[in-house]
């Protein structure tokens, strides 16, 4: 039937229906039969069929449709039926075919079909979601890699000071602290600016730490002849320039610039004097630590070495005795292949095989030790950045020193901020400096020991990415070693008498980060 025919039949129905409604009734005309059922609120459910149709089947179809209407529309009010008109059309389509024939359907099957629940569709959606999730993860990984490259470049510029437009001394000293004759990262940063940029190796934020606290002495006449030069500038002019800048800005609290030490490795100081002793010993330990953001140490490794430098022929005949019997078995020890292993194992003596002497004017590693254990990490960091939802991030950081047997000096905690905006400090133990050019903040402690073993900082800063504050890097220096190795005596292999010597101990991080 076309549209005009349907509209004509529907317009004739109100005239044909009687005033008294019956539960099930019908009206016949010359061409069609109206089978209808009165509903609530003066509504009718109407079937228009041919006169040849089975009226019993038509009444069954009508009863089923009478159940479908309130089930789909949620009631028999006119406005609810209008709101669910399309759902009712879909439900009627499940009962009647396009040709007007009744389908074998029940109310539960109609509900199931209306849900259009398809197993194939679920699989397709699951595959689509999997692809989207994979793409999202790849995007996040690439964004993180780009962020890490950006932060690495910022840290490299910050540590090396090579940016041509960077102001000199972007994070100058904390107003004193440290030991005389020692410089820190920030003084080194100033010197590199004035030294016109020495060639840079692969970025290592702790590269300065890998240098010994005191320069390894060379042969006396070589050192005395050339000394040490920094950046190719006149030493006197450079020192006076730095002193004038420090005095003008009052950076060191009235002290000389040599007292500003911030722990990222010892600064090259005055020209090295000729060695005053026949022998120089350096016991050096480096630690590598990786922590998660909750302060749990995931990896920790300690490596140590005993370096010997014979400054004269007398020092070349040295025999070093150490406290081998008291060394803990938890450490691994290894001597140089040219060291007399039998003398070391039996008596704890370090000397070359066959009575040979050590080379003069050159540092030689004669003993190494290592340790892998989470308890070796002296500092733990617990960082909690929280997005406040208003374009600001609140950051809480807790620092704890876990080794009471150590004394750490010039502890610096480098924190990337992800922005050049200054932080708003709400609470802090220790001191801090902000470098807007590099987008980094340095949290500083002069000394950490058993009496001052913890600290905290809380600040707010504009941003919406909590991951921007990682990785956090830590640097310090100490004259206390994790391995309790001691030099008991140093004697001459020829005369048996003691040999004057200069012995130093250094403990510094190689890599120490919270990521």
C-alpha positions in Angstrom: 0.0 0.0 0.0 1.2 3.5 -0.7 1.2 6.3 1.8 -2.1 7.9 0.7 -3.9 4.6 1.0 -2.5 4.1 4.6 -3.5 7.6 5.6 -7.0 7.1 4.3 -7.5 3.9 6.2 -6.3 5.4 9.4 -8.5 8.5 9.0 -11.6 6.3 8.5 -10.9 4.2 11.7 -12.2 6.7 14.3 -15.5 6.9 12.4 -15.9 3.2 12.3 -15.1 2.3 15.9 -18.1 2.3 18.3 -18.6 4.3 21.3 -18.3 1.3 23.6 -14.9 -0.3 23.6 -14.5 -4.0 23.9 -11.4 -6.0 25.0 -10.9 -7.5 21.5 -12.9 -6.3 18.6 -12.7 -5.7 14.9 -14.5 -3.7 12.2 -14.8 -4.8 8.6 -15.2 -2.8 5.5 -15.6 -3.8 1.9 -11.8 -4.3 1.5 -10.1 -4.5 4.9 -10.6 -5.6 8.4 -9.6 -3.4 11.4 -8.5 -5.5 14.4 -7.9 -3.3 17.4 -7.4 -3.3 21.1 -8.2 -0.3 23.4 -5.3 0.8 25.6 -5.1 3.3 28.4 -5.5 7.1 28.0 -7.7 6.8 24.9 -5.1 5.1 22.9 -5.7 2.2 20.4 -3.5 -0.5 19.1 -4.7 -1.2 15.5 -4.0 -3.9 12.9 -5.2 -3.4 9.4 -5.5 -6.7 7.6 -7.3 -8.2 4.6 -10.6 -9.8 5.1 -9.1 -13.2 4.1 -6.6 -13.2 6.9 -6.9 -15.6 9.9 -8.5 -13.5 12.6 -7.3 -15.8 15.3 -3.7 -15.3 14.3 -4.4 -11.5 14.0 -5.7 -11.5 17.6 -2.5 -13.3 18.8 -0.3 -10.8 17.0 -2.3 -8.0 18.6 -1.9 -9.4 22.1 1.9 -9.7 21.5 2.1 -6.1 20.3 0.1 -5.0 23.3 2.9 -6.4 25.5 5.7 -5.0 23.4 4.4 -1.4 23.6 4.7 -0.8 27.4 7.8 -3.0 27.6 9.7 -0.8 25.1 8.1 2.6 25.8 8.0 2.1 29.6 4.3 3.1 29.8 1.2 3.8 27.9 1.3 7.6 28.0 1.3 9.5 24.7 4.6 11.4 25.5 6.5 8.2 26.3 5.3 6.5 23.1 6.4 9.6 21.1 9.8 9.5 22.8 10.3 5.8 21.9 8.8 5.9 18.5 11.8 4.5 16.7 12.3 1.8 19.3 8.7 0.7 18.8 9.1 0.6 15.0 12.2 -1.7 15.5 10.2 -3.9 17.9 7.2 -4.1 15.5 9.6 -5.0 12.7 10.7 -8.0 14.8 7.0 -9.2 15.0 5.9 -8.5 11.5 7.7 -8.9 8.2 7.7 -6.4 5.4 4.9 -8.3 3.7 2.7 -8.2 6.8 3.3 -11.7 8.0 3.8 -12.6 11.6 7.2 -13.8 12.8 7.6 -16.5 15.4 8.8 -14.2 18.1 8.4 -13.9 21.8 8.8 -10.9 24.1 12.2 -12.2 25.3 13.5 -12.8 21.8 12.4 -9.3 20.8 14.3 -7.8 23.7 17.4 -9.7 22.7 17.2 -8.6 19.1 16.6 -5.0 20.1 19.9 -5.1 22.1 21.6 -6.0 18.8 24.2 -8.0 20.8 26.7 -9.4 18.3 29.6 -11.6 19.1 31.4 -10.6 15.9 30.8 -7.0 16.7 32.4 -7.5 20.2 35.4 -9.1 18.6 35.7 -6.2 16.1 35.4 -3.7 18.9 38.0 -5.5 21.0 40.4 -5.5 18.1 39.8 -1.9 17.5 40.3 -1.0 21.1 43.5 -3.1 21.1 44.8 -1.2 18.1 43.9 2.1 19.7 45.5 1.2 23.0 48.7 0.1 21.1 48.7 3.3 19.2 48.2 5.3 22.4 51.1 3.4 24.1 53.4 4.1 21.1 52.4 7.7 21.2 53.1 7.9 24.9 56.5 6.2 24.5 57.4 8.6 21.6 56.3 11.6 23.7 58.3 10.3 26.7 61.4 9.8 24.5 61.1 13.3 23.1 60.6 14.7 26.6 63.7 12.8 27.8 65.7 14.0 24.9 64.5 17.6 25.6 65.3 17.3 29.3 68.7 15.6 28.5 69.6 18.5 26.2 68.5 21.0 28.9 70.6 19.1 31.5 73.5 19.1 29.2 73.3 22.8 28.6 72.8 23.3 32.3 75.8 21.1 33.3 78.2 22.2 30.5 77.2 25.8 30.2 77.6 25.9 26.4 74.4 27.8 25.6 75.7 31.0 23.9 72.9 33.2 25.3 73.1 31.7 28.8 73.9 34.1 31.7 77.0 33.3 33.6 76.3 31.6 36.9 72.7 30.7 36.3 72.6 28.8 39.6 75.4 30.4 41.6 76.4 29.3 45.1 74.3 28.8 48.2 76.3 31.3 50.2 79.1 29.2 51.6 79.5 25.7 52.7 82.0 23.0 51.7 85.7 22.8 52.4 88.4 25.3 51.4 90.1 24.6 48.2 87.1 22.7 46.8 84.7 24.0 44.1 81.3 22.8 43.1 79.2 22.3 40.0 78.1 25.9 39.9 81.6 27.3 40.1 82.7 24.8 37.5 79.8 26.0 35.4 81.1 29.5 35.6 84.6 28.5 34.7 83.4 26.5 31.7 81.6 29.6 30.5 84.8 31.6 30.8 86.9 28.8 29.3 85.1 29.2 26.0 83.6 25.7 25.9 86.0 22.8 26.1 85.0 19.8 23.8 82.1 17.9 25.3 81.9 14.1 25.5 78.7 12.1 25.6 76.4 13.6 28.2 76.9 12.4 31.7 75.5 14.6 34.5 78.0 13.1 36.9 81.1 13.3 34.6 82.8 15.6 37.1 82.4 13.0 39.8 84.4 10.5 37.8 87.5 12.7 38.4 89.5 12.1 41.6 89.1 14.6 44.4 92.8 15.5 44.0 94.5 15.5 40.6 96.6 12.4 40.1 100.2 13.6 40.6 102.6 13.3 37.7 106.3 13.3 37.7 107.7 16.2 39.7 109.6 18.0 36.9 106.6 17.7 34.5 104.1 19.2 36.9 106.5 21.9 38.0 107.2 22.8 34.5 103.7 23.2 33.1 101.3 23.4 36.0 97.6 23.4 35.3 95.8 25.8 33.0 92.0 26.4 32.7 90.4 27.5 29.5 93.5 29.1 28.1 93.0 32.3 30.1 95.5 34.0 32.4 95.1 32.5 35.8 95.5 35.7 37.7 93.1 37.6 35.6 90.5 34.8 35.8 90.7 34.4 39.5 90.5 38.2 40.1 87.4 38.4 37.7 85.7 35.6 39.6 86.5 37.1 42.9 85.2 40.5 41.8 81.9 38.9 40.5 81.4 37.0 43.7 82.1 40.1 45.9 79.8 42.2 43.8 76.9 39.8 44.1 77.8 38.6 47.6 77.5 35.1 46.5 79.6 33.5 49.2 78.5 35.3 52.3 81.7 37.2 52.7 83.9 34.2 52.1 86.2 33.7 49.2 85.0 31.8 46.1 87.1 28.8 47.0 84.7 28.0 49.8 81.7 27.5 47.5 81.5 23.7 47.0 78.2 22.1 45.8 79.3 18.5 45.5 79.2 17.7 41.8 82.9 16.8 41.8 85.9 18.7 42.9 86.7 21.8 41.0 90.2 22.1 39.6 91.8 24.5 42.0 95.1 26.3 42.0 98.0 25.0 39.8 99.1 21.6 41.3 102.2 21.7 43.3 104.9 19.0 42.9 104.1 15.9 45.0 105.6 16.3 48.4 105.8 12.5 49.2 107.3 9.6 47.3 104.0 7.8 47.1 100.3 8.8 46.5 97.4 6.4 47.3 93.8 7.1 46.3 91.0 4.8 47.5 88.0 5.6 45.3 84.5 4.2 45.4 81.6 4.9 43.0 78.0 3.8 43.4 75.3 3.4 40.8 71.7 3.4 42.0 68.3 3.3 40.3 65.2 4.0 42.4 61.5 4.0 41.5 59.3 7.0 42.4 58.4 5.5 45.8 62.0 5.5 46.9 62.4 1.7 46.5 66.0 0.8 45.3 65.7 -1.4 42.2 69.4 -1.7 41.4 72.5 -0.8 43.3 76.2 -1.5 42.6 79.3 -0.3 44.3 82.7 -0.4 42.6 86.0 0.6 44.3 89.6 0.7 43.3 93.0 1.4 45.1 95.2 3.5 42.8 98.9 3.8 43.5 101.2 6.5 42.0 104.9 6.3 42.6 106.3 9.8 42.5 109.9 8.7 43.0 112.0 5.6 42.8 111.6 5.2 46.5 107.8 5.1 46.1 108.2 2.5 43.3 109.5 0.0 45.9 106.4 0.3 48.1 104.7 -2.7 49.7 101.2 -1.9 50.9 99.7 -3.9 53.8 95.9 -3.8 54.1 93.4 -5.2 56.7 92.5 -8.2 54.6 91.4 -10.3 57.5 88.8 -7.7 58.5 87.3 -7.2 55.1 83.7 -8.4 54.8 83.1 -11.4 52.6 80.0 -9.8 51.1 82.3 -7.7 48.9 84.1 -9.2 45.9 87.9 -8.5 45.6 90.3 -8.8 42.7 94.0 -7.8 42.5 95.9 -6.6 39.4 97.3 -9.6 37.4 100.9 -8.3 38.1 100.3 -8.1 41.8 101.8 -11.0 43.9 98.6 -12.9 44.7 100.2 -15.3 47.2 101.4 -12.4 49.3 98.0 -10.8 49.2 96.1 -14.0 50.1 98.4 -14.9 53.0 99.4 -11.6 54.5 97.3 -8.9 52.8 100.4 -7.4 51.1 100.1 -5.6 47.7 103.3 -5.6 45.7 104.4 -6.6 42.2 105.5 -10.1 41.3 109.2 -10.9 41.2 110.2 -7.9 43.4 109.6 -5.5 40.6 108.9 -1.8 41.3 105.8 0.2 40.3 106.1 2.5 37.3 107.1 6.1 38.3 104.7 9.0 37.5 101.8 6.9 36.5 98.7 5.8 38.4 98.2 2.1 38.7 95.1 0.3 40.0 96.3 -2.6 42.2 93.1 -3.7 44.0 89.4 -3.6 43.0 86.3 -4.5 45.0 82.6 -4.5 44.2 79.3 -5.0 46.0 75.7 -5.4 44.8 73.1 -4.9 47.4 70.1 -2.5 47.9 71.4 -1.7 51.4 74.4 0.1 50.0 72.4 3.1 48.7 72.9 5.9 51.2 70.0 8.1 50.0 66.4 7.3 49.1 64.0 9.8 47.4 60.2 9.6 47.6 58.7 12.1 45.0 54.9 12.7 44.8 53.8 15.2 42.1 50.0 15.7 42.1 48.0 17.5 39.5 45.7 19.9 41.3 43.5 20.3 38.2 43.8 24.0 38.0 47.0 24.2 35.9 49.2 23.7 38.9 51.1 20.8 40.2 51.9 20.3 43.9 55.2 18.4 44.5 56.2 16.7 47.8 59.7 15.1 48.0 61.1 13.3 51.0 64.8 12.5 51.3 66.2 10.0 53.7 69.7 9.0 54.5 69.7 5.2 55.1 73.4 4.8 56.0 74.2 6.3 59.4 77.8 5.2 59.1 78.5 7.7 56.3 79.0 11.4 56.2 77.9 12.9 52.9 78.9 16.4 51.9 77.5 18.8 49.3 74.5 16.8 48.5 72.7 18.1 45.4 69.4 16.8 44.2 68.7 17.9 40.6 65.0 18.1 39.7 63.7 18.8 36.2 60.6 21.1 36.3 59.3 20.8 32.8 58.9 24.6 32.7 60.9 27.8 33.1 58.5 29.2 35.7 60.0 29.5 39.2 58.6 27.1 41.9 56.6 28.4 44.8 58.3 26.9 47.8 55.9 26.1 50.6 58.2 24.1 52.9 61.9 23.2 52.6 64.7 21.6 54.6 68.1 22.7 53.3 68.5 25.2 50.4 67.5 25.4 46.8 68.4 27.3 43.6 66.3 27.6 40.4 67.8 27.9 36.9 65.0 29.2 34.6 67.2 28.7 31.5 67.6 25.0 32.0 64.1 24.5 33.7 65.7 22.8 36.7 66.0 23.1 40.4 68.8 22.1 42.7 68.0 21.1 46.3 71.1 21.3 48.4 72.4 20.1 51.7 75.8 21.0 53.0 76.1 17.8 55.2 74.1 14.7 55.8 75.0 12.5 58.7 73.4 10.6 61.5 72.1 13.8 63.2 70.6 15.3 60.0 69.5 12.2 58.0 66.2 13.3 56.4 64.6 16.3 54.8 61.6 17.4 52.7 60.5 20.0 50.2 57.1 21.0 49.1 56.4 23.4 46.2 53.8 24.3 43.6 54.6 25.1 40.0 52.5 25.6 36.8 52.0 22.5 34.7 49.9 19.4 34.1 52.4 16.6 33.5 53.6 14.8 36.7 56.1 12.8 34.7 58.1 16.0 33.9 59.8 15.9 37.3 61.7 12.7 36.5 64.4 11.5 36.4 65.7 13.0 39.6 69.5 12.9 39.9 71.6 12.9 43.1 75.2 13.8 43.6 77.4 14.1 46.7 80.9 13.5 47.9 82.2 11.7 51.0 85.5 10.7 52.5 84.0 7.6 54.0 84.0 4.4 52.0 81.4 1.7 52.1 84.1 -1.0 52.1 86.0 -0.8 55.4 89.4 -1.2 53.8 92.3 0.4 55.7 96.0 0.9 54.8 97.9 -0.6 57.8 101.5 0.1 56.6 103.5 1.1 53.6 107.1 -0.1 53.6 110.1 -0.4 51.2 110.7 -3.7 49.6 114.5 -3.1 49.8 115.1 -1.5 53.2 111.9 -2.5 55.0 111.5 1.1 56.3 108.3 3.1 56.1 107.7 5.2 53.0 106.1 8.7 53.4 102.8 8.9 51.5 99.7 10.8 50.8 96.5 8.8 51.1 93.0 10.1 50.1 89.6 8.5 50.1 86.6 9.5 47.9 83.1 8.1 47.6 81.0 9.6 44.9 78.0 8.5 42.7 78.6 7.3 39.1 74.8 7.4 38.3 72.2 8.0 41.0 68.7 8.6 39.9 65.0 8.2 40.8 63.0 7.6 37.6 
